[in-house]
Amino acid sequence: MIDLILHDARIYTQWPQHPWAQAIAIQRGRIIAVGDDADIEALATSNTRFIDARGRLVLPGFTDSHIHLFDLARRQGQLALYHTRSLAHALGQLRIHAMGLPPGAWALGYGWNESQWPERRFPTRLELDAVTGDRPAMIWRTDLHAAVANSEALRRAGIGPNTPDPPSGVIDRDATGQPTGVLRELAINLVREVIPAMDEAAIAANLRAVAADLHSLGLVAVHDQRMKDNAKEGPEALRLYQRLSARSELPLRISCNLEAAHLDMIIELGLQSGFGDEWVRFGHVKLFADGSLGARTAWMLEPYENDPHNTGMPLTPPAEMARIIQRAHRHGVAISIHAIGDRANRTVLDIFEEAITTGSDALPLIPHRIEHLQAIQPDDQPRLAKLGLTASMQPLHCTDDIPNTDLLWGQRGRNAYPFRNLLDAGVTLAFGSDAPVADPNPWWGIHAAVTRQQRKGYPAGGWHPEQHLSVEEAVRAYTLGPARAIGQDHQQGRLAPGYLADLILLDRDIFIIPPSALPETRVLLTILDGKIVHQRA
C-alpha cells in the first residue's frame, strides 16, 4: 500500500536515470517510485495520502556533515552572543543573563567574535567579574577554541598564577603573571570539568528542540562531531542516540563520531566504522591536528601576519597523529581529523598517504576525512582525491572568516576554502555548519559557497571568487556528498526508488532565483522517513 504521494512538484532527484520528476510515491519510509504525475498517481489506493506541491521545488533532505549536535543540546539555555555589536554589548547581555539565573548557577555563553567588535580584543576575567558578581561564568569564542572565565570559575578550577599550561593548551597571563581569564584550546577543559553536568533526560528534551529547528531548515541527518575538550562526550552521545532510536524517538539520522581516546577499546570490541542502521551508526574516530584561525592556533607553514614568532600549534603531536591514524586504518576504523592551517593539512596528508599506501587490505568501509580544510597549499589540494579522502567543509566559515583571514593570513587567503579546486580535482565535498560555532542554516551555507560573499553583499564580486560553486554543486555537497562520506549513497542523498523517504519542499526555485536571494529560502515541508516532521503554516 502506498502511504503517501507528493505530486505536481518540480523534483530534483539527483538520480542520473531520471534527474527530474513530477511526483513521488512513499511506502513504509522508502521511496517506491518517482516519475510523472499520472504514472505515480495510478499507484494510489484508497488509504493513500496526497500532498499537492503546487509546482514547487523538491530536493533530497539535507545533511549537516559537521555539527556538534550533542553539544548543541547541552547548550540549550546558555547565552548566545553571535550578534553582539561590541565588547560592551556582549558584557551587557551577559549581565542580563546572569541576573535571571538562580543563585549560584553558572553563567555560560558562546558565540562572541572579537573580530566583529570595534575593540577587536578578547574580554578579560575582570570584565566578566564586573557583570557576573560572585557566580562562576565562562563564555566561549565562536570557534570554541578559546574561552574567557571569570575569577570565580578560575578559582573553582584551581587556576592561579602558578598553574602550568596543560598539554595542547594555553592559559593567557598578564604582565604580572596573573591569568587574564582567556583560555585557549585544551586549557578550556580545566574549567569545563568543574561545570555541573546535565542529566540525560534534559539532554534528550533539548535534542528534540534542536532537531525541530533543524527540520525547519530542511536538515534530516547529521554527522555528529566531537568536542576537543571532553573525552566522555562521544560514548554519552552514542548511548543516548541508541536509546532514543530503540524507542523510535530519534528525531534525526545520526552518524556519531567517537574520540580518539577510545580507539583501543573500539578495536578490542571489533567495531568498524559504519556499524549501525539507517538511524544511528558509528562513523569516525575524531582527532585534532591543530587549533583555529581566530584563536591564532591554526598550524601554519609561515608565521601569522604581523606576528613573526607565531605559526600556531599542533594539538596532537605529529608522531602521535601518525600512530593513531595508522592503527585505526589497519583495523578498519575511519578517521575524522580537524585540520585548519596549511601545515596541519600537509602533515595530515603525509600521514594518510603513508597509512593508505602501506596499509593492509583491512581498510575502513567508509572514507577517512579532513574536517574544515581551511588553508591548504595548491600542491596539496589534489592529494585528497588521490587518497580517497572526504573534504568536510563549512561554507559559512569561509565568509564569516573573511576579515580574520585577510588580517592574519594576508595573501595566503587565496588558498583558503578552495571549493572549486577540490571539486575539479575529484574530491567529495561534504558541507556542514560546525554549529554551535556557526548558524546551522544550510541556505546561508549555499549562498556562501555560490557567491563567496557575506549576506550583506561583501565583498563586491566575491572573496577569491574563482573558488565559487554552482547551486547544483552546493546542493550535492549537502546531500549526496555527505551520504558518500559515510558509505550511505545507496540509500541517502537522492530521491530514487529504494532510497529513504527524506525530502524537502521549498518556497522558491533556488536554481533560477538571483544568488542574493538564497539566504531567504524557506522550507515549507520536511519529510523524514516518510513522515512530516515540519510544515510551515
SULBEL-V387610 format. One record per residue. N is the residue number from 1. OMEGA is omega in whole degrees, -180 to 180 (999 if undefined). Layout:
N|OMEGA ; N|OMEGA
This chain:
1|177 ; 2|-178 ; 3|-171 ; 4|171 ; 5|172 ; 6|-173 ; 7|-177 ; 8|-177 ; 9|170 ; 10|-170 ; 11|175 ; 12|-169 ; 13|-170 ; 14|177 ; 15|-173 ; 16|-178 ; 17|-174 ; 18|-171 ; 19|179 ; 20|-180 ; 21|179 ; 22|-173 ; 23|-177 ; 24|-179 ; 25|-175 ; 26|177 ; 27|176 ; 28|174 ; 29|-180 ; 30|175 ; 31|-179 ; 32|-177 ; 33|177 ; 34|-180 ; 35|180 ; 36|-180 ; 37|-174 ; 38|-178 ; 39|-177 ; 40|-180 ; 41|179 ; 42|-180 ; 43|-173 ; 44|172 ; 45|-178 ; 46|-178 ; 47|-178 ; 48|175 ; 49|179 ; 50|171 ; 51|179 ; 52|-178 ; 53|178 ; 54|174 ; 55|-176 ; 56|-176 ; 57|175 ; 58|179 ; 59|168 ; 60|176 ; 61|-175 ; 62|173 ; 63|170 ; 64|-172 ; 65|177 ; 66|-180 ; 67|178 ; 68|-171 ; 69|-178 ; 70|178 ; 71|177 ; 72|-180 ; 73|-180 ; 74|-179 ; 75|176 ; 76|-177 ; 77|174 ; 78|-177 ; 79|176 ; 80|-174 ; 81|-176 ; 82|-169 ; 83|177 ; 84|-172 ; 85|-178 ; 86|176 ; 87|180 ; 88|178 ; 89|179 ; 90|179 ; 91|177 ; 92|177 ; 93|179 ; 94|178 ; 95|-180 ; 96|-180 ; 97|-178 ; 98|-179 ; 99|-179 ; 100|-178 ; 101|175 ; 102|178 ; 103|177 ; 104|-179 ; 105|177 ; 106|171 ; 107|-175 ; 108|179 ; 109|-178 ; 110|172 ; 111|-179 ; 112|-178 ; 113|-175 ; 114|-180 ; 115|178 ; 116|179 ; 117|175 ; 118|-178 ; 119|179 ; 120|176 ; 121|179 ; 122|170 ; 123|177 ; 124|180 ; 125|-178 ; 126|177 ; 127|175 ; 128|179 ; 129|-174 ; 130|-178 ; 131|-178 ; 132|179 ; 133|-175 ; 134|176 ; 135|177 ; 136|-178 ; 137|171 ; 138|178 ; 139|-178 ; 140|169 ; 141|-175 ; 142|-179 ; 143|-179 ; 144|178 ; 145|175 ; 146|178 ; 147|176 ; 148|179 ; 149|176 ; 150|-173 ; 151|-179 ; 152|177 ; 153|177 ; 154|-180 ; 155|-179 ; 156|179 ; 157|-180 ; 158|-179 ; 159|179 ; 160|-177 ; 161|-178 ; 162|179 ; 163|180 ; 164|173 ; 165|176 ; 166|175 ; 167|179 ; 168|178 ; 169|-179 ; 170|171 ; 171|-180 ; 172|-178 ; 173|178 ; 174|-175 ; 175|180 ; 176|180 ; 177|180 ; 178|176 ; 179|178 ; 180|-173 ; 181|180 ; 182|179 ; 183|-177 ; 184|177 ; 185|-171 ; 186|172 ; 187|178 ; 188|-176 ; 189|-180 ; 190|178 ; 191|-177 ; 192|-177 ; 193|-179 ; 194|175 ; 195|-179 ; 196|-178 ; 197|175 ; 198|-179 ; 199|-172 ; 200|-179 ; 201|179 ; 202|179 ; 203|180 ; 204|178 ; 205|178 ; 206|179 ; 207|179 ; 208|178 ; 209|178 ; 210|-178 ; 211|178 ; 212|177 ; 213|-180 ; 214|177 ; 215|-179 ; 216|178 ; 217|180 ; 218|-179 ; 219|-179 ; 220|-177 ; 221|180 ; 222|166 ; 223|-172 ; 224|-177 ; 225|-179 ; 226|175 ; 227|-175 ; 228|-171 ; 229|179 ; 230|-177 ; 231|180 ; 232|-169 ; 233|-176 ; 234|178 ; 235|178 ; 236|-179 ; 237|-178 ; 238|178 ; 239|180 ; 240|-178 ; 241|180 ; 242|180 ; 243|179 ; 244|180 ; 245|180 ; 246|178 ; 247|-177 ; 248|-179 ; 249|180 ; 250|-171 ; 251|-180 ; 252|169 ; 253|-170 ; 254|165 ; 255|-170 ; 256|175 ; 257|174 ; 258|-178 ; 259|179 ; 260|179 ; 261|-177 ; 262|-173 ; 263|-178 ; 264|179 ; 265|178 ; 266|-180 ; 267|-179 ; 268|180 ; 269|-179 ; 270|179 ; 271|177 ; 272|176 ; 273|-178 ; 274|180 ; 275|179 ; 276|180 ; 277|-175 ; 278|180 ; 279|-178 ; 280|-179 ; 281|173 ; 282|-177 ; 283|-172 ; 284|168 ; 285|-174 ; 286|-178 ; 287|-179 ; 288|177 ; 289|-177 ; 290|-176 ; 291|-176 ; 292|176 ; 293|-175 ; 294|179 ; 295|-179 ; 296|-179 ; 297|171 ; 298|-171 ; 299|-171 ; 300|175 ; 301|179 ; 302|-176 ; 303|174 ; 304|178 ; 305|178 ; 306|177 ; 307|-167 ; 308|-178 ; 309|-177 ; 310|172 ; 311|-178 ; 312|-175 ; 313|170 ; 314|175 ; 315|173 ; 316|179 ; 317|-176 ; 318|179 ; 319|178 ; 320|175 ; 321|-178 ; 322|-180 ; 323|-178 ; 324|-177 ; 325|-179 ; 326|180 ; 327|178 ; 328|-178 ; 329|-179 ; 330|-175 ; 331|174 ; 332|179 ; 333|-178 ; 334|-178 ; 335|171 ; 336|-173 ; 337|176 ; 338|177 ; 339|-176 ; 340|-173 ; 341|-178 ; 342|176 ; 343|177 ; 344|-178 ; 345|177 ; 346|179 ; 347|179 ; 348|179 ; 349|177 ; 350|-179 ; 351|178 ; 352|-179 ; 353|179 ; 354|-178 ; 355|-174 ; 356|-176 ; 357|-180 ; 358|-175 ; 359|179 ; 360|178 ; 361|-178 ; 362|-177 ; 363|176 ; 364|-180 ; 365|176 ; 366|-173 ; 367|165 ; 368|-178 ; 369|174 ; 370|-179 ; 371|176 ; 372|176 ; 373|-168 ; 374|178 ; 375|-179 ; 376|-177 ; 377|-178 ; 378|-180 ; 379|-178 ; 380|-173 ; 381|-179 ; 382|-176 ; 383|180 ; 384|180 ; 385|-179 ; 386|-179 ; 387|179 ; 388|-177 ; 389|174 ; 390|173 ; 391|179 ; 392|-170 ; 393|-176 ; 394|-175 ; 395|-178 ; 396|174 ; 397|-179 ; 398|-176 ; 399|177 ; 400|-174 ; 401|-176 ; 402|-178 ; 403|-179 ; 404|179 ; 405|178 ; 406|-177 ; 407|-170 ; 408|-179 ; 409|177 ; 410|-177 ; 411|178 ; 412|176 ; 413|179 ; 414|178 ; 415|-177 ; 416|179 ; 417|-177 ; 418|-175 ; 419|-176 ; 420|-179 ; 421|-178 ; 422|-179 ; 423|180 ; 424|178 ; 425|178 ; 426|-180 ; 427|173 ; 428|176 ; 429|175 ; 430|-173 ; 431|176 ; 432|-174 ; 433|-171 ; 434|177 ; 435|12 ; 436|178 ; 437|177 ; 438|-180 ; 439|-178 ; 440|-176 ; 441|-178 ; 442|179 ; 443|171 ; 444|179 ; 445|178 ; 446|178 ; 447|-180 ; 448|-179 ; 449|-176 ; 450|-174 ; 451|-172 ; 452|178 ; 453|167 ; 454|-173 ; 455|177 ; 456|175 ; 457|-180 ; 458|-10 ; 459|179 ; 460|-180 ; 461|178 ; 462|-179 ; 463|-173 ; 464|-170 ; 465|179 ; 466|-178 ; 467|-176 ; 468|176 ; 469|170 ; 470|178 ; 471|180 ; 472|-180 ; 473|178 ; 474|177 ; 475|179 ; 476|-180 ; 477|174 ; 478|-175 ; 479|-175 ; 480|178 ; 481|177 ; 482|179 ; 483|178 ; 484|-178 ; 485|179 ; 486|176 ; 487|-177 ; 488|-178 ; 489|173 ; 490|-179 ; 491|176 ; 492|174 ; 493|176 ; 494|171 ; 495|-174 ; 496|180 ; 497|-180 ; 498|-180 ; 499|177 ; 500|-176 ; 501|179 ; 502|-176 ; 503|-178 ; 504|178 ; 505|-173 ; 506|179 ; 507|-178 ; 508|177 ; 509|-174 ; 510|-179 ; 511|-177 ; 512|-179 ; 513|174 ; 514|-180 ; 515|-180 ; 516|-179 ; 517|-178 ; 518|-178 ; 519|-178 ; 520|180 ; 521|178 ; 522|178 ; 523|-179 ; 524|-174 ; 525|174 ; 526|178 ; 527|179 ; 528|-179 ; 529|178 ; 530|-178 ; 531|178 ; 532|178 ; 533|175 ; 534|176 ; 535|180 ; 536|-178 ; 537|999
